[in-house]
Amino acid sequence: MAIRRICKYGEKILAKKTKKVDFGAFRKELPALLADMFETMDFVGGAGLAANQVGLDLRLAVIKIQREGEEPLSIVIINPEIVEKSGSMYEEEGCLSFPGLFARVRRAAKVKVRAINEKGLPIEINAEGLFAKALQHEVDHLDGVTFVDRLPLISRLKLKPALMKLKPQWKKLDESKMPPEKLQP
């Protein structure tokens, strides 16, 4: 297992739709990749991580949600598609590719996602609240869409100068070379 560098705002891979995973051809590499992705996500305190965030053009993501009084729910979604959405929520959201940046984003309150899991089996996930938000956020990444792209135009325009200022700092940030005590909470 290894901590991987997370791609930051402005890197081309974050803006392109990822390629569908051929599970049979990728089966042998998958366990090591998933272990690295979960370790990286845990290291930086994230709730989800898409493959393109670690520089890979693959349609897969990992999510770990901690619900009050429950064990963490860790899930792998390969070739996910959102097939149903309902309701609406408007909540603060952040992203590991935009360290320290948060903004209020409108998302569906409930979603149904179809994917395959790490064993190659088809799964269907019905989620709401934080879990629904995490699924939508990661599927967006796999479609080349960031949470900032979901903001109203006026908000994006206001945010642009700050993003341009932060972009060079973020580009230097390499999680794979950081001791845990150097990470920001």
Buried (B, 14 or more C-beta within 10 A) or exposed (E): EEBBBBBBBBBEBBEEEBBEBEBEEBEEEBEEBBEBBBBBBBBBEBBBBBBBBBBBEBBBBBBBBEEEEEEEEBBBBBBBEBEEBEEEBEEEBBBBBBBEBEBEBEBBBBBBBBBBBBEEEEBEBEBBEBBBBBBBBBBBBBBBBBBBEBBEEEBBEEBEEEBEEBBEEBEEEEBEEBEEEEEEE
